[in-house]
Amino acid sequence: MATRVLLVAITFIVVGCSSSKEAGSGAITGIIQVIGNEPFTTVAIQRADGTMYRISASREIEQRLRAMQGKTMELRYSELSSSPEGLRIVVKELKEQKSGQSK
């Protein structure tokens, strides 16, 4: 009985301490920004409602996003998670928005 209670308690602790996965995949439209101070900058996207998402991506996609800082982009992501650092998405594809186009 005590072993079973201990096992249940450990399970709750492990599940509670892991990062929260909020969605499997989707798309976000917003303005590309580079945040932080050198040499510890990271690429992020800010939606119109002010929500900021840090971006994890391949080196190629990250370089393209850095070059497009200030532009409105649609990013397709494969994972959305939250952590103490804030919201983070894993980007798999990007699409530049045309002038005057918004979602």
BELCORTA-V360703 format. One line per field, one symbol per residue. ss: DSSP state (2 for helix, 1 for strand, 0 for the rest). A space follows every 50 residues. Layout:
# BELCORTA-V360703
ss = ???
This chain:
# BELCORTA-V360703
ss = 02222222222222222001111001111111111000000111110000 01111100222222222000011111111111100111111111110000 000
